[in-house]
Amino acid sequence: MRASHADRERAVDVLKAAYAEGRLNKPEYEQRMGRAYSAATYGELNMLVADLPQGPVPGQFVGPVAPVPATFLPPPPRPTNSYALASLICGIAVPFTGVSAIPAVILGHLAKSQLRTSNEEGDGLATAGLVLGWLGIAFGVAIVLLMVGMVAAVSTP
């Protein structure tokens, strides 16, 4: 592949750094500089800087890549508590089923107790399931009380 002016300048920068560090003597530095400015391909530039610490021109290095130390990696994702997820699903299903409010509350409380001792995520899911479950129960109780009131109003003479 043909090299550009920027590629030649990068190789010259590597040579300048090597000369400044004492890795190249003056005649070798001058010889390599002349060859760098007249190089037409990446291969020619790589041969000029391959034995230097900076290695070949950036982006052209082919070889083993050192693994990233675990210190610099993001922590692995924590698993989501299954009871919390089930509580949310039951809470969302309350308007459609009407009877899933009680399981939503039970599963939400189970999830909250497990989340205190485990290294799992899902506190928000459990809270949402609890809220939806309790709202469903409250709505159900309100409907029952309303119906009882209506029956009592109709049956009194």
C-alpha positions in Angstrom: 0.0 0.0 0.0 1.3 3.4 -0.9 2.4 5.7 1.9 1.2 9.3 2.3 3.2 12.4 3.4 1.7 12.0 6.9 2.9 8.4 7.1 6.4 9.5 6.2 6.3 12.3 8.8 5.2 9.7 11.5 8.2 7.5 10.6 10.5 10.5 10.7 9.2 11.4 14.2 10.0 7.9 15.3 13.5 8.3 13.9 14.0 11.7 15.5 13.0 10.2 18.9 15.3 7.3 18.5 18.2 9.6 17.6 17.5 11.9 20.5 17.5 8.9 22.9 20.8 7.7 21.5 19.5 4.6 19.8 20.8 5.7 16.4 24.1 7.3 15.6 24.3 10.3 13.3 25.2 8.6 10.0 22.5 5.9 10.5 19.9 8.6 11.4 20.7 10.6 8.3 20.6 7.5 6.1 17.2 6.4 7.5 15.8 10.0 7.2 16.7 10.1 3.5 15.1 6.7 2.9 12.0 7.7 4.9 11.4 10.8 2.7 11.9 8.7 -0.4 9.8 5.7 0.7 6.8 5.0 -1.4 5.1 2.2 0.6 4.2 1.3 4.1 6.6 -1.7 3.9 9.6 0.5 3.2 8.6 2.7 6.2 8.1 -0.3 8.5 11.6 -1.6 7.6 13.1 1.8 8.7 11.5 1.8 12.2 10.8 -1.8 13.0 13.8 -2.2 15.2 13.0 0.9 17.3 10.9 0.9 20.5 8.0 2.8 18.9 7.6 0.0 16.4 6.2 0.4 12.9 4.1 3.2 11.7 0.8 3.5 13.8 -2.0 1.3 12.5 0.4 -1.0 10.7 1.5 -3.2 13.6 0.6 -6.9 13.1 1.3 -9.0 16.0 -0.1 -10.1 19.4 -2.0 -7.5 21.3 -1.4 -7.4 25.0 -4.5 -8.0 27.1 -6.0 -5.1 29.0 -5.4 -5.5 32.7 -8.5 -6.2 34.7 -8.0 -3.0 36.6 -8.9 -1.0 33.5 -11.9 -3.1 32.5 -15.4 -2.2 33.5 -16.9 -4.4 36.2 -19.0 -7.3 35.0 -22.7 -6.6 34.9 -24.6 -7.8 38.0 -27.5 -10.2 37.4 -31.0 -9.0 37.8 -33.1 -10.5 40.6 -35.7 -12.8 39.0 -38.3 -12.1 41.7 -38.0 -8.3 41.0 -38.6 -8.9 37.3 -41.6 -11.2 38.0 -43.0 -8.6 40.4 -42.9 -5.9 37.7 -44.5 -8.2 35.1 -47.3 -9.1 37.5 -47.8 -5.4 38.4 -48.0 -4.5 34.7 -50.5 -7.3 34.1 -52.9 -6.0 36.9 -55.1 -4.0 34.6 -55.5 -6.9 32.2 -55.9 -9.8 34.8 -57.0 -8.1 38.0 -55.7 -11.0 40.0 -52.0 -10.5 39.5 -51.8 -7.7 42.1 -51.3 -10.1 45.0 -48.5 -12.0 43.4 -46.9 -8.6 42.4 -46.8 -7.6 46.1 -45.6 -10.9 47.4 -42.9 -11.2 44.7 -41.9 -7.6 45.3 -41.4 -8.1 49.0 -39.4 -11.4 48.4 -37.2 -9.5 45.9 -36.6 -6.6 48.3 -35.5 -9.1 51.1 -33.2 -11.0 48.7 -31.6 -7.8 47.3 -30.5 -6.8 50.8 -28.2 -9.8 51.0 -27.3 -10.5 47.4 -25.2 -8.7 44.8 -28.0 -8.4 42.3 -29.8 -5.5 40.6 -33.5 -5.0 40.5 -34.4 -2.7 43.3 -36.3 -0.4 41.0 -38.1 -3.3 39.4 -39.2 -4.6 42.7 -40.4 -1.1 43.8 -42.4 -0.7 40.6 -43.9 -4.1 41.0 -44.9 -3.3 44.6 -46.4 0.0 43.8 -48.4 -1.4 40.9 -49.5 -4.3 43.0 -50.7 -2.2 45.9 -52.4 0.2 43.5 -54.2 -2.8 42.0 -55.3 -4.1 45.4 -56.5 -0.6 46.4 -58.4 -0.2 43.2 -59.9 -3.7 43.7 -61.0 -2.9 47.2 -62.5 0.4 46.1 -64.5 -1.3 43.4 -65.8 -3.9 45.9 -66.7 -1.1 48.4 -68.5 0.8 45.7 -70.5 -2.2 44.6 -71.4 -3.0 48.3 -72.5 0.6 48.7 -74.6 0.5 45.5 -76.3 -2.8 46.6 -77.0 -1.3 50.0 -78.5 1.8 48.4 -80.7 -0.1 46.0 -81.9 -2.6 48.7 -83.0 0.0 51.3 -86.6 1.1 50.8 
